[in-house]
Every structure is written in structure tokens, then in C-alpha cells.
């Protein structure tokens, strides 16, 4: 199955974790019950790496997001937008197999599908600033 579908499932799991306050391990253990999971066996490493990696690096990831969210604290950002941006920032920082522009493009597509009317521009703006900072480092 495609990386796009795996990314979408990872985002949904991150969103679920934010709502339920469950750990990555608890959340991943439940994905066997999801119909989507059955089609993503070949992408399980990617999904687990992202979900667990975001949990382990959340403070650093959230610093990037909050830094460029122009007055929006993390707790005020829509949970779906936050899950999408956390995944994209994690990919930019830790997944060498995902080019940074692809991480942003995919995040914007997820924001169009799952976010509000302003989500795609909001996500694109923050992630664009993050990628610029990463290039300058």
C-alpha cells in the first residue's frame, strides 16, 4: 500500500493519541482492529516509527510549530492541524526517506481533506517557515 495511505493512518493515530491521551504503544496496539491497517502491512515500520518518534520528540517538534504559529499556543491549535504538522515536522527532522518538500505537500493535502477552511494555508505557512529554518542551519 502507498506511503500516502500510511501517512494518513499515522496522522489519524496521532490525532487519536491527542484526544485519548494514550501512549504510542497503546495506540499502535489498537490498529490491528482498523480495516485500514490490513492494507498497510508493508508500511508498518513507517507508521510505528512516526507515531513513536513523535511521542518521543514531541517537545522539540512542538517548539518548531509554536515558534512559527504567530501567537497561537499549541493548546489552541486545532487538534487535526496539530497532528498533521507534528507528522510533517517529524518527517523533516527524522525521516531521511521523505524529502522535506514532500512532507509539506502531503501535510497540506491532509489539511485540505481533514482540516478547516483555513487549515491548508495555516499548515503550509508554519511548515514553510520550519523548512526555511532547517535549510539555514
DRENPA-901872 format. One record per residue: residue in one letter; residue number from 1; x, y, z of N, C-alpha, C in turn. Coordinates in steps of 0.1 Angstrom, whole numbers. Layout:
('A'; NUM; (X; Y; Z); (X; Y; Z); (X; Y; Z)) ...
***
This chain:
('X'; 1; (8; -12; 0); (0; 0; 0); (9; 12; 0)) ('X'; 2; (3; 23; -3); (11; 35; -5); (16; 42; 7)) ('X'; 3; (26; 50; 6); (31; 58; 17); (20; 69; 21)) ('X'; 4; (13; 74; 11); (3; 84; 13); (-8; 78; 23)) ('X'; 5; (-12; 66; 20); (-22; 60; 29); (-16; 57; 43)) ('X'; 6; (-3; 53; 44); (3; 51; 57); (4; 64; 64)) ('X'; 7; (8; 75; 57); (9; 88; 63); (-5; 93; 69)) ('X'; 8; (-15; 90; 62); (-29; 93; 66); (-32; 86; 79)) ('X'; 9; (-29; 73; 79); (-32; 65; 91); (-24; 70; 103)) ('X'; 10; (-11; 73; 100); (-3; 78; 111); (-8; 91; 117)) ('X'; 11; (-13; 100; 108); (-19; 112; 113); (-31; 110; 121)) ('X'; 12; (-40; 100; 117); (-52; 97; 124); (-48; 91; 138)) ('X'; 13; (-38; 83; 139); (-33; 77; 152); (-28; 89; 161)) ('X'; 14; (-21; 98; 155); (-16; 109; 163); (-28; 118; 168)) ('X'; 15; (-38; 120; 160); (-50; 127; 164); (-57; 120; 175)) ('X'; 16; (-58; 106; 174); (-64; 98; 184); (-56; 99; 197)) ('X'; 17; (-43; 99; 197); (-35; 100; 209); (-37; 113; 216)) ('X'; 18; (-38; 124; 208); (-41; 137; 214); (-54; 138; 221)) ('X'; 19; (-64; 131; 216); (-77; 131; 222); (-78; 122; 234)) ('X'; 20; (-72; 110; 233); (-74; 100; 243); (-63; 100; 254)) ('X'; 21; (-52; 107; 250); (-40; 108; 259); (-34; 94; 261)) ('X'; 22; (-36; 85; 252); (-30; 72; 253); (-16; 73; 247)) ('X'; 23; (-7; 64; 251); (6; 63; 246); (7; 58; 232)) ('X'; 24; (18; 60; 225); (20; 55; 212); (18; 39; 212)) ('X'; 25; (24; 33; 221); (23; 18; 222); (9; 14; 223)) ('X'; 26; (1; 20; 232); (-13; 17; 234); (-21; 19; 221)) ('X'; 27; (-18; 30; 214); (-25; 33; 202); (-21; 24; 191)) ('X'; 28; (-9; 21; 189); (-4; 12; 179); (-10; -2; 181)) ('X'; 29; (-11; -6; 194); (-16; -20; 196); (-31; -21; 192)) ('X'; 30; (-38; -10; 191); (-52; -10; 187); (-54; -10; 171)) ('X'; 31; (-43; -7; 164); (-45; -5; 149); (-48; -19; 143)) ('X'; 32; (-46; -30; 149); (-50; -43; 143); (-65; -43; 141)) ('X'; 33; (-72; -36; 148); (-87; -36; 147); (-92; -27; 135)) ('X'; 34; (-83; -19; 130); (-87; -10; 119); (-87; -16; 105)) ('X'; 35; (-97; -14; 97); (-97; -20; 84); (-85; -15; 76)) ('X'; 36; (-82; -2; 78); (-71; 5; 70); (-58; -3; 72)) ('X'; 37; (-56; -7; 84); (-43; -14; 88); (-40; -26; 79)) ('X'; 38; (-51; -34; 76); (-49; -46; 69); (-42; -44; 55)) ('X'; 39; (-44; -32; 50); (-38; -29; 37); (-25; -22; 38)) ('X'; 40; (-20; -20; 50); (-8; -12; 52); (3; -20; 59)) ('X'; 41; (3; -33; 58); (13; -42; 64); (27; -38; 60)) ('X'; 42; (29; -35; 47); (42; -31; 42); (47; -18; 47)) ('X'; 43; (38; -10; 53); (42; 3; 57); (42; 4; 73)) ('X'; 44; (41; -7; 79); (40; -7; 94); (53; -1; 101)) ('X'; 45; (64; -3; 95); (77; 3; 101); (76; 18; 101)) ('X'; 46; (71; 23; 90); (70; 38; 88); (60; 43; 98)) ('X'; 47; (48; 37; 99); (38; 41; 108); (42; 41; 123)) ('X'; 48; (48; 30; 127); (53; 29; 141); (64; 38; 144)) ('X'; 49; (73; 40; 134); (84; 49; 136); (79; 63; 138)) ('X'; 50; (70; 68; 130); (65; 81; 131); (57; 83; 144)) ('X'; 51; (48; 74; 147); (40; 76; 159); (48; 76; 172)) ('X'; 52; (57; 66; 173); (66; 65; 185); (76; 77; 185)) ('X'; 53; (81; 80; 173); (91; 91; 172); (85; 104; 176)) ('X'; 54; (73; 107; 172); (67; 119; 176); (64; 120; 191)) ('X'; 55; (60; 109; 196); (58; 109; 211); (71; 112; 218)) ('X'; 56; (82; 106; 213); (95; 107; 220); (101; 121; 217)) ('X'; 57; (97; 128; 207); (103; 141; 203); (93; 152; 203)) ('X'; 58; (82; 150; 210); (71; 160; 209); (75; 174; 213)) ('X'; 59; (82; 175; 224); (86; 188; 229); (94; 196; 218)) ('X'; 60; (104; 190; 212); (111; 196; 202); (103; 200; 189)) ('X'; 61; (94; 190; 185); (86; 193; 174); (76; 204; 177)) ('X'; 62; (70; 204; 189); (61; 215; 192); (67; 228; 193)) ('X'; 63; (80; 228; 197); (88; 241; 197); (88; 247; 183)) ('X'; 64; (91; 239; 173); (91; 244; 159); (77; 250; 155)) ('X'; 65; (67; 242; 159); (53; 246; 155); (49; 259; 162)) ('X'; 66; (52; 259; 175); (48; 271; 182); (56; 284; 179)) ('X'; 67; (68; 282; 175); (77; 293; 171); (71; 300; 159)) ('X'; 68; (65; 293; 150); (60; 300; 138); (45; 301; 137)) ('X'; 69; (38; 298; 148); (24; 299; 147); (19; 313; 151)) ('X'; 70; (27; 322; 152); (24; 336; 154); (13; 339; 165)) ('X'; 71; (17; 336; 177); (8; 339; 188); (-2; 328; 192)) ('X'; 72; (-2; 317; 184); (-10; 306; 188); (-2; 296; 196)) ('X'; 73; (-7; 294; 208); (-1; 283; 217); (-6; 270; 212)) ('X'; 74; (2; 260; 214); (-1; 246; 210); (-15; 242; 214)) ('X'; 75; (-19; 245; 226); (-32; 240; 230); (-44; 247; 223)) ('X'; 76; (-41; 258; 216); (-52; 265; 208); (-53; 261; 194)) ('X'; 77; (-43; 253; 189); (-43; 249; 175); (-52; 237; 174)) ('X'; 78; (-60; 237; 163); (-69; 226; 161); (-62; 213; 161)) ('X'; 79; (-67; 203; 168); (-60; 190; 170); (-57; 183; 157)) ('X'; 80; (-65; 184; 147); (-62; 177; 134); (-50; 185; 128)) ('X'; 81; (-50; 198; 128); (-39; 205; 122); (-26; 202; 130)) ('X'; 82; (-27; 201; 143); (-15; 198; 151); (-10; 184; 148)) ('X'; 83; (-18; 174; 146); (-14; 161; 142); (-7; 161; 129)) ('X'; 84; (-13; 168; 119); (-7; 169; 106); (7; 176; 107)) ('X'; 85; (8; 187; 114); (21; 194; 114); (31; 186; 122)) ('X'; 86; (27; 179; 133); (37; 171; 140); (43; 160; 131)) ('X'; 87; (34; 154; 123); (39; 144; 114); (49; 149; 104)) ('X'; 88; (45; 161; 98); (54; 167; 88); (67; 171; 94)) ('X'; 89; (67; 177; 106); (80; 182; 112); (88; 170; 116)) ('X'; 90; (82; 159; 121); (89; 147; 124); (96; 142; 111)) ('X'; 91; (89; 141; 100); (94; 136; 88); (106; 145; 84)) ('X'; 92; (105; 158; 85); (116; 167; 81); (128; 165; 90)) ('X'; 93; (126; 162; 102); (137; 161; 112); (144; 147; 112)) ('X'; 94; (135; 137; 110); (140; 123; 113); (138; 113; 102)) ('X'; 95; (131; 116; 91); (129; 106; 81); (137; 110; 68)) ('X'; 96; (148; 104; 67); (157; 107; 55); (150; 102; 42)) ('X'; 97; (141; 93; 43); (134; 88; 31); (123; 97; 26)) ('X'; 98; (120; 108; 33); (109; 117; 29); (116; 131; 27)) ('X'; 99; (116; 135; 14); (121; 149; 11); (113; 159; 18)) ('X'; 100; (119; 170; 23); (112; 180; 31); (100; 186; 23)) ('X'; 101; (102; 189; 10); (91; 195; 2); (79; 185; 1)) ('X'; 102; (82; 172; 1); (72; 162; 0); (64; 162; 13)) ('X'; 103; (71; 163; 25); (65; 163; 38); (55; 174; 38)) ('X'; 104; (59; 186; 33); (50; 198; 33); (38; 196; 24)) ('X'; 105; (41; 191; 12); (30; 189; 2); (19; 179; 8)) ('X'; 106; (24; 168; 13); (15; 158; 19); (7; 164; 31)) ('X'; 107; (14; 172; 39); (7; 178; 50); (-4; 187; 46)) ('X'; 108; (-2; 195; 35); (-12; 204; 30); (-24; 196; 24)) ('X'; 109; (-21; 185; 18); (-31; 177; 12); (-40; 171; 24)) ('X'; 110; (-34; 167; 34); (-41; 162; 46); (-50; 173; 52)) ('X'; 111; (-44; 185; 53); (-51; 196; 58); (-64; 200; 50)) ('X'; 112; (-62; 198; 37); (-74; 201; 28); (-85; 190; 30)) ('X'; 113; (-81; 178; 33); (-90; 167; 34); (-97; 167; 48)) ('X'; 114; (-89; 170; 59); (-94; 168; 72); (-95; 181; 80)) ('X'; 115; (-89; 192; 76); (-89; 204; 84); (-100; 213; 80)) ('X'; 116; (-100; 225; 86); (-110; 235; 83); (-106; 243; 70)) ('X'; 117; (-114; 253; 67); (-111; 261; 55); (-98; 268; 55)) ('X'; 118; (-93; 272; 66); (-80; 279; 67); (-68; 270; 70)) ('X'; 119; (-71; 257; 72); (-61; 248; 76); (-49; 246; 66)) ('X'; 120; (-52; 245; 53); (-41; 243; 44); (-31; 255; 44)) ('X'; 121; (-36; 267; 44); (-27; 279; 44); (-20; 280; 57)) ('X'; 122; (-27; 277; 68); (-20; 277; 82); (-9; 267; 82)) ('X'; 123; (-12; 254; 78); (-2; 244; 79); (10; 247; 69)) ('X'; 124; (7; 251; 57); (17; 255; 48); (26; 266; 53)) ('X'; 125; (20; 276; 59); (28; 287; 64); (38; 283; 75)) ('X'; 126; (33; 276; 84); (41; 271; 95); (52; 262; 90)) ('X'; 127; (49; 252; 82); (58; 243; 78); (68; 249; 68)) ('X'; 128; (64; 259; 60); (73; 266; 52); (84; 273; 60)) ('X'; 129; (80; 279; 71); (90; 286; 80); (99; 276; 86)) ('X'; 130; (94; 264; 90); (102; 254; 96); (113; 249; 86)) ('X'; 131; (109; 246; 74); (118; 242; 64); (129; 252; 61)) ('X'; 132; (125; 265; 61); (135; 275; 58); (145; 275; 70)) ('X'; 133; (140; 274; 82); (150; 273; 93); (159; 261; 92)) ('X'; 134; (154; 250; 88); (162; 238; 87); (172; 240; 76)) ('X'; 135; (169; 246; 65); (179; 249; 55); (190; 258; 59)) ('X'; 136; (186; 268; 68); (196; 278; 72); (206; 272; 83)) ('X'; 137; (202; 261; 89); (211; 255; 100); (223; 249; 94)) 
***
